[in-house]
Amino acid sequence: MRLLYFDLSRRKAYHVSSVMKFRFYSILVAACASFFFGTEARAGVPEVEYKARIKGLDNGALEKVIKESILTFKLKDRPPATLGQLRRRSDGDLPRIGTILESHGYYDATVSADIDAERDPTRVTFKIEPGEQYRFRRIQLRFSGPEDPALGKIKPMIRKDSWAVASRVFEEQQRILALMQRKGYPFPTLGKRTVTLDREHHAVDLMLEFDPGVASVYGGFEVEGLESVNQQYIHRQLPWKPGDPYDAKQLDDFENKLLGTGLFGTARVVPKSAAGGTNAIPVKITVTERDKRTIRFGVSYSDIGPGAKILWEHRNFFGSGEHLETSVTWSEIELGGNISLTRPGFLRANQSVVLDIDASHETPDAYDSKKARGTTMVLRDFTQEIQAGLGVGYQYSLVEQLISSEHYGHVFFPLQLVLDYRDDRLNPVRGGHVFGRTAYYKDTMASDSFLKSVGEGRHYFTLWKKYRLSSALRLTLGSIDGASVETVPADERFYAGGGGSIRGYEYQAVGPSLAGTPLGGSKLLEFSTELRLQPGRKLGYVIFLDGGTVYNDLAVDADHSLRYGAGVGLRFFTGIGPLRFDVAYPLNPDDTQRERVQFYISLGQAF
């Protein structure tokens, strides 16, 4: 039997009155359901089991929204005690279905509900005739108050003839409000939204009127929550000066910057209302300090055997955000130590100076190197994604290779550029990372000077969002110019092969060699591609192909062919990043390759 026929095209004041009625009926139905299910069902009163369906709607996504929103589907596991209660439940769902259809542009829809009590279980059928979906025809924006050319440049992003979906209107409102906050208006509001229907042409005209408020500039600032950090540190980090035009993005970026320092567990940066008679907006900064000292310990395993690293850091060494870090690294072929001190806010808010001292003893198959080095770098963040740096350093080394042993003392001048737009540093699935570094080495002990340059690009694509299927690509190029390769210290030449290079090959084993000793080269080419799958929360799977080689012009008889390695990997995702297990096999090794299968264990993706 048919309970009710609901014709949306005949309603005149649906947006106000029917919504209020729906809320009232929803509360009434929910209260009745709670009463009957909570008392009569427990008292043994028979329940009316039923199945529900929607008929006449070809839009699967919209049908899913309706099923997730109406009580007939949401309470199907809590059947009513009587057929009359089932009628009231389905009856109360009709206005909500109408609202949902309108929100998706179906303004001429008709909805009805049928109950077939002769079947077991009872069948409830919602019959929907959606009609034609409306499209946007005209979209206009208006801003009250004095004319501002900056606001006049804001254009609607809703396209003409696109479907008249309500969510797009709300997204557009928020986008425009956010743009106004970037153009000097800290407290804009939506004044009026006018929606006009043209039923004859199935079109929607939209008018959005905004009240920008008062155009404002930055005033002073106040900080709450500081304990051991000097307030002058906050002042040096501010990306704006009093009198600069207000920009909400600067506040968001500064908030993220404070959290990124590691000094604070929480940080909140918000504007406050200006005092009477002024348009200078004060900014309130509220922080919660965290512990300043950290000790970390890590282990790894690769083709060079086991390795370990212990690190101690202090993130507020002198009280103004100075970051002191010391570390010791050990593996079967390296023992090294490092001390690094970073002072943020050096001469300007987006600039820091880094003092770095390290010493190491390396004993790979290619050479034996004892080295001490000191570097000073000035780094500037031009944006959140772009950083550049330049500096000066000195290194002294004793390097042995084959039967040669040489002392070197180089003054070097590094220059570097980083573009980082990855969505996640330890487990990226979108974006990319570009790194370039060049350094001129001037020897103070009569050896040749040279220029060493290396560049690397990485890019990540999401292929299937549902299962987090993504691809990762890497390309690395390197070159040493200005000196013959034999005058370049062996520990400064390029080598290839190993876990961070071409997997499947032994460490530094790709490229020219003599009597089994890698010689290194002046030119480097490496590339990698990975296919990454993460179907669940904890486990991920990888297949990969690496390739590359090293060139050495002196080794004229050497095989310069590209070497390839392939393999599979397992990722176990933790709170601090993925734990990586890789197994790799060399596809075209030369005769010097001793081990045919290589294993790698570390934290983070391979690249």
Secondary structure as GFF3:
##gff-version 3
##sequence-region A 1 607
A	DSSP	beta_strand	2	7	.	.	.	ID=ss1
A	DSSP	three_ten_helix	8	10	.	.	.	ID=ss2
A	DSSP	pi_helix	14	18	.	.	.	ID=ss3
A	DSSP	alpha_helix	19	35	.	.	.	ID=ss4
A	DSSP	pi_helix	36	40	.	.	.	ID=ss5
A	DSSP	beta_strand	50	55	.	.	.	ID=ss6
A	DSSP	alpha_helix	60	69	.	.	.	ID=ss7
A	DSSP	alpha_helix	71	74	.	.	.	ID=ss8
A	DSSP	alpha_helix	83	103	.	.	.	ID=ss9
A	DSSP	beta_strand	110	116	.	.	.	ID=ss10
A	DSSP	beta_strand	122	129	.	.	.	ID=ss11
A	DSSP	beta_strand	135	143	.	.	.	ID=ss12
A	DSSP	alpha_helix	149	152	.	.	.	ID=ss13
A	DSSP	alpha_helix	166	182	.	.	.	ID=ss14
A	DSSP	beta_strand	189	198	.	.	.	ID=ss15
A	DSSP	beta_strand	203	211	.	.	.	ID=ss16
A	DSSP	beta_strand	217	224	.	.	.	ID=ss17
A	DSSP	alpha_helix	231	237	.	.	.	ID=ss18
A	DSSP	alpha_helix	248	260	.	.	.	ID=ss19
A	DSSP	beta_strand	264	271	.	.	.	ID=ss20
A	DSSP	beta_strand	280	289	.	.	.	ID=ss21
A	DSSP	beta_strand	293	302	.	.	.	ID=ss22
A	DSSP	beta_strand	305	314	.	.	.	ID=ss23
A	DSSP	beta_strand	323	331	.	.	.	ID=ss24
A	DSSP	beta_strand	334	344	.	.	.	ID=ss25
A	DSSP	beta_strand	351	362	.	.	.	ID=ss26
A	DSSP	beta_strand	368	381	.	.	.	ID=ss27
A	DSSP	beta_strand	386	401	.	.	.	ID=ss28
A	DSSP	beta_strand	404	420	.	.	.	ID=ss29
A	DSSP	beta_strand	431	443	.	.	.	ID=ss30
A	DSSP	beta_strand	450	464	.	.	.	ID=ss31
A	DSSP	beta_strand	469	481	.	.	.	ID=ss32
A	DSSP	three_ten_helix	485	487	.	.	.	ID=ss33
A	DSSP	three_ten_helix	490	492	.	.	.	ID=ss34
A	DSSP	beta_strand	513	514	.	.	.	ID=ss35
A	DSSP	beta_strand	517	518	.	.	.	ID=ss36
A	DSSP	beta_strand	523	533	.	.	.	ID=ss37
A	DSSP	beta_strand	539	551	.	.	.	ID=ss38
A	DSSP	beta_strand	563	574	.	.	.	ID=ss39
A	DSSP	beta_strand	577	586	.	.	.	ID=ss40
A	DSSP	beta_strand	598	603	.	.	.	ID=ss41
###
